[in-house]
Amino acid sequence: MCLAIPVQVKEVLPDHMAKVTLDGVSKIVSTALVDDVRPGDYLVLHVGYALAKIDPEEAERTLALIREAAAMGDAA
């Protein structure tokens, strides 16, 4: 099973790379597969590679579901 998660671009870097964040954690990722990446964009990230842009509302809904699932796992 694979999991791709939404992350927000904080800074576009040279060589098709970007600094992204998720819940305060920053990571440098490849944006080689996505065109016209800008700070503030949300990207779907899988193993260090941005696969596509995602609109902010969809990103927030997805992150809320992931947080909800994690909280249910913690309660078990």
C-alpha positions in Angstrom: 0.0 0.0 0.0 1.3 3.5 -0.9 0.5 6.7 0.8 0.8 10.2 -0.7 0.2 13.2 1.5 -0.5 16.9 0.9 2.3 19.3 1.9 2.6 23.1 1.5 5.4 24.7 -0.5 7.3 27.2 1.7 10.2 27.9 -0.7 11.1 27.0 -4.3 14.7 26.0 -4.6 17.0 25.5 -7.6 17.2 22.2 -9.6 13.4 21.4 -9.4 13.5 21.2 -5.6 11.3 22.8 -2.9 11.1 23.2 0.8 7.7 21.9 2.0 6.1 21.6 5.5 3.6 19.4 7.1 2.5 20.1 10.7 5.7 22.1 11.3 8.1 19.6 9.9 10.1 20.8 6.9 11.6 18.7 4.1 13.3 19.3 0.8 11.6 17.4 -2.0 11.8 17.0 -5.8 9.3 19.0 -7.9 10.6 17.7 -11.2 7.3 16.0 -12.0 5.2 19.2 -11.4 5.1 22.4 -13.4 5.0 25.9 -12.1 5.4 25.3 -8.4 5.1 28.4 -6.2 5.3 29.2 -2.5 1.9 28.5 -1.0 1.0 25.7 -3.4 -0.1 22.4 -2.0 1.5 19.3 -3.5 0.7 15.6 -3.2 4.0 14.0 -1.9 5.1 10.4 -2.1 8.6 9.3 -1.0 10.2 12.6 -1.5 8.6 13.4 -4.9 5.8 15.8 -5.6 3.4 14.1 -7.9 0.8 16.8 -8.5 -0.7 20.1 -7.3 -3.8 19.9 -5.1 -6.2 22.8 -4.3 -5.9 24.1 -0.7 -9.4 22.9 0.3 -8.8 19.4 -0.8 -5.5 19.4 0.9 -7.0 20.5 4.2 -9.8 17.9 4.0 -7.3 15.1 3.3 -5.1 16.2 6.2 -8.1 16.3 8.5 -9.0 12.8 7.6 -5.4 11.6 8.2 -5.3 13.3 11.6 -8.7 11.7 12.5 -7.5 8.3 11.5 -4.3 8.8 13.5 -6.3 9.9 16.6 -8.5 6.7 16.3 -5.4 4.6 16.2 -4.0 6.3 19.3 -7.3 5.7 21.2 -7.2 1.9 20.4 
